[in-house]
Amino acid sequence: MIIKGKKIACAYYDPVNFLIYVLEDTQETAGFDVTRMLLDQVSPDIFLVSSKADDRFIDLCMAASGGFFQIRPQKDFRPERGRNNVLSLGLLSDLSEEIPDFPDLDGLTEPRNAYEFMQRRPNSECDPTSRRWNASVRISNFATLDVSPLALGSMGALLDYLVREKAIGDLEPEGIRGLDVRGILSLSLDKVMQINADALFSLQVFETESHASIHSTKTKEGLSLFGTLDSTKTTLGRSLLRTWLLRPSLSLSQLGGIKNIPRILSALKAGKANLANWQGLVKFTFHTAMLRDKLGELSVAGEVDIVKKLMTSLDIAAFREVGKAVNETIDWEESTLLQRVCVRPHIDEELDNRKHIYNGIDVVLSKVAEGISPTVPQDYATSLNVVYFPQLGKPQTLRFLVCVPMLEEWRSGDGIEVLDGWTFQHTSTNDLIRSHVYLKNDKMHDLDKHLGDLYPSIIDRELEIIHELAESVLPFAEAINEACDICAELDCLLCFAEATNQYNYKRPQMSEENVINIKQGRHPLQEQVVDTFVPNDILIVGGAGIGSYPVVRGESNDLVSGGSVRGNSVVICTGANACGKVKLLDWLVRVHLTFVPAESATLGIVDKIFTRVQTRESVSKVSLALRNSTARSLILLDELGREPRLQAHGAALFAGVLKHLLARGSDCPKVLATTHFHELFSTGALEPQKLPITFIHMEIISTIVTKGESITYLYRWSHAARCAQLFGVPAHGRPTELLSAHELPKLLDEAISEEEQLDMDHASAICERFLEWDLEAQDASMEEVRERLAQVLGLDMDQEMNA
């Protein structure tokens, strides 16, 4: 396990199943919450940690380790070393023994891709280059390590340890290639959702914008979900909000002007607290008292969990004692003026005496200078001053000095003349012409002896008093930290409440069922940048693969029977370019992170989110999803297989991925995919009648204009039931079956007369006869064609000619 800055990563080996689990680089909190969850979940027997880890982190790991604990050098955790170790694993580097049969076209057959090229190389099984290339291709299929340097370092240190342990019992150690590793899996924490950095970037959960000036390195939050929600007032609240979006909770019970006090308390403990830290602590004690009073005035506050927690944690009496002690000790005006922490008068008598002498030192030095002046020849110095330099040079020689002007003869002659009993110290250093000379005599030595180094002694005494003040505050640190954490949580909840009121978000109904059921949902970012946003409905039920038919609770307009609704796990969306398909993918993820921009929503727990949306996300992300997804996972695929290098087999890849997921049955994850592969349906690769897939289409209006065709995007999707409603078909009807049986009255859900029924039957018979006519026959004369057409139309040619 390794921690660096505010991120943590780890890797652990399961010796029973021969699997390596990897926790990708994850944001850690000041209280090591992720580490605690990880230790509770894994319970390791052998623990390896970097030597450069934080002391508190090491203490926590030592206390949690049930067996062997070892601190390894930092070099073992270097990402470069870790990558080399991982690429040496036989699991990744060994090429497939199944060599495909390539057609022999007189040696002119070219490899169709890089993989075939590497397999056709001579002795590719033993070629180190081929092995390394193969491993570099396969590594991203198991975990997103290209953006997780700490995770790579953790895997490297783990593999090094396993090799050392294996070498002890082996006479001929084979190194890393000899390790029995059968798979690499992503480690997901049981209590939080797994969502990697690529998914966060693709879905615009966070968006960093650079400064407009190319000379500035500053950044700001751009148009993102975090930027939309963030109206927090505290540093801790903003940090907690970011943590909630990075790691959404999987617990249904948890979904539901204060400075950064923990940092201030850390500075107090280390003896490095500055004026701003002390001011922040006093403001905290003042604002918490005001906060508790205001919460007590609310009529229904006692029923709110966060208010109950806050009222219990705020020990106002203790906090007031802390604020009073700090305010009565620190002189705020003098501290602001001198830019250091100063102590008020009448706190310490010894300090007051030193300050009194220091503040009157100008008078003392003037009197000493007046006493020295008669003893100095008139031609030696026209003026004379006694000066005091706090801690300048050697304290015993350069505290009090006599200052006289520099004479011209001293510049060009034999140097500076020194009177008997005096010693030369230095010349002025603040200009090039050296205008003054500093000397020391017996009087100066007396001042050094009796007054000493006055200013530093004042500072030292104030530091001692401030240290004692800090020692008196630190016993309250635990209570203050607890109150700060709850205040940060309240800040985030108020931030959600403000966004809910401002953007008309609704609280979703969280369910134990594996379902996403949203009514009139909106995109939280898109609706801010357009004049009108078109809302849509969607229903996805997890675990509804082939042979599995889960039923979940539904709303009144969704009900099938008995208050239940049935849906599919896979939804495929088609439509024109720029019609809003990608925004559908973004929107579906964001509803799982906050309150929902919709009329209503029922959401089940989603444990992992996998995306293949941005061009920066390779096809290996799909492999990662296939290996690590569960029935409660959510997979988003945008135009999978449309990459130029996959065009030949893109449609097959798309269909194969969906069929593989559907074949899992009750373990099928929730999948939303967009595609332009219309040949999937024309060739029968994905048959709607045989596969449990919901097909939706983004609607457009096509209008013929003078210069061509005009397309109007409606930004809404429709599926079978919606199309039926638009054309008057009842939701319970089966259009295909009714049309084939010529049951148009049932299809239109209206009664028709007997005469109308006869006309309809006659028209249907004409259509059937016309379809049976072989129009490709070339030897028919014009007269025969007319006769055949009359038969199709049911006309008598003689009667027609007479008419």
GIFENNOR-V370242 format. One record per backbone hydrogen bond with DSSP energy under -0.5 kcal/mol. NH is the residue of the N-H (numbers start at 1). CO is the residue of the C=O. If there is no record, write none. Layout:
nh->[NH	NH]
co->[CO	CO]
//
This chain:
nh->[2	4	7	8	9	10	12	14	15	18	19	20	21	21	22	23	24	26	28	32	36	37	38	39	40	41	42	43	47	49	50	51	53	58	59	60	61	62	63	64	65	66	68	70	72	72	76	77	78	82	83	84	85	86	87	88	88	89	92	93	94	99	100	102	105	108	117	118	119	120	121	121	124	126	127	128	131	132	133	134	135	136	137	138	139	141	142	143	145	148	152	153	154	155	156	157	158	159	160	161	162	163	164	165	166	167	168	169	169	170	177	178	179	181	182	182	183	185	187	188	192	193	194	195	196	200	201	202	203	204	205	206	209	209	211	216	220	222	224	225	226	228	229	230	231	235	238	239	240	241	242	243	244	245	246	247	250	252	254	255	256	261	264	265	266	267	268	269	270	271	271	272	273	278	279	280	281	282	283	284	285	286	287	288	289	290	291	292	293	294	295	296	297	297	298	298	301	303	304	308	309	310	311	312	313	314	315	316	319	320	321	322	323	324	325	326	327	328	329	329	330	331	332	335	336	337	338	339	340	342	344	347	352	353	354	355	356	357	358	359	360	361	364	365	366	367	368	369	370	371	372	373	374	375	376	377	380	381	385	387	387	389	390	392	393	395	397	398	401	402	403	404	405	406	411	411	412	413	415	422	423	425	426	428	437	438	439	440	445	446	447	448	449	450	451	452	452	454	457	458	459	460	461	462	463	464	465	466	467	468	469	470	471	472	473	474	475	476	477	480	481	482	483	484	485	486	487	488	489	490	491	492	493	494	495	496	497	498	499	500	501	502	503	504	505	506	509	510	511	515	516	517	518	519	520	521	522	524	527	528	529	529	535	536	538	540	541	542	542	543	544	545	545	546	548	552	554	558	559	560	561	564	565	567	569	570	571	572	573	574	579	584	585	586	587	588	589	589	590	591	592	593	594	596	598	599	600	602	603	604	605	607	607	609	610	612	617	618	621	622	623	624	625	626	627	628	629	633	634	635	636	637	638	639	639	640	642	646	647	649	650	653	654	655	656	657	658	659	660	661	662	663	664	665	667	668	670	671	672	673	674	675	678	680	681	682	683	685	686	688	690	691	693	694	695	696	696	697	698	699	701	703	703	705	705	708	710	712	713	714	715	718	723	724	725	726	727	728	729	733	738	739	740	741	742	743	744	747	748	749	750	757	758	759	760	761	762	763	764	765	766	767	768	769	770	771	772	773	773	775	777	785	786	787	788	789	790	791	792	793	794	795	797	800	801	802	803]
co->[9	7	4	26	2	23	21	19	13	14	14	183	12	19	185	10	22	8	6	29	32	33	34	35	36	37	38	39	68	70	1	72	50	54	55	56	57	58	59	60	61	44	45	47	49	70	73	74	75	78	79	80	81	82	83	84	85	86	89	89	90	97	98	100	103	105	113	114	115	116	117	118	121	123	123	126	127	128	129	130	131	132	133	134	135	138	139	139	143	145	148	149	150	151	152	153	154	155	156	157	158	159	160	161	162	163	164	165	166	166	174	175	176	179	18	180	18	20	22	186	189	248	607	193	609	196	197	198	199	201	200	200	207	220	218	213	209	207	222	204	205	224	225	226	229	258	234	235	236	237	238	239	240	241	242	243	191	250	251	251	254	259	260	261	262	263	264	265	266	267	268	267	267	274	275	276	277	278	279	280	281	282	283	284	285	286	287	288	289	290	291	292	293	294	294	295	298	300	301	304	305	306	307	308	309	310	313	314	315	316	317	318	319	320	321	322	323	324	325	326	326	342	330	331	332	333	334	335	335	340	329	344	348	349	350	351	352	353	354	355	356	358	360	361	362	363	364	365	366	367	368	369	370	372	373	375	377	377	403	385	401	399	388	389	391	393	394	394	387	439	385	437	383	435	407	408	408	409	409	419	440	438	438	436	404	426	402	423	441	442	443	444	445	446	447	447	448	452	453	454	455	456	457	458	459	460	461	462	463	464	465	466	467	468	469	470	471	473	474	476	477	478	479	480	481	482	483	484	485	486	487	488	489	490	491	492	493	494	495	496	497	498	499	500	500	596	601	508	603	513	540	602	538	600	518	536	597	522	523	525	525	526	533	521	518	516	568	514	540	668	541	543	665	662	545	565	563	555	555	564	564	561	552	550	544	692	671	694	673	696	576	580	581	582	583	584	585	586	586	587	589	590	590	506	596	519	519	517	509	515	511	605	632	194	634	636	614	616	618	619	619	620	621	622	623	624	625	630	608	670	610	672	612	637	674	674	639	643	644	646	646	649	650	651	652	653	654	655	656	657	658	659	661	662	664	665	633	569	635	571	637	573	676	677	678	678	679	680	680	686	687	687	691	570	693	572	694	718	574	716	712	701	710	703	708	705	703	701	711	699	699	697	719	720	721	722	723	725	724	730	734	735	736	737	739	738	742	743	744	745	745	753	754	755	756	757	758	759	760	761	762	763	764	765	766	767	768	769	770	773	774	781	782	783	784	785	786	787	788	789	790	790	795	796	797	798	799]
//
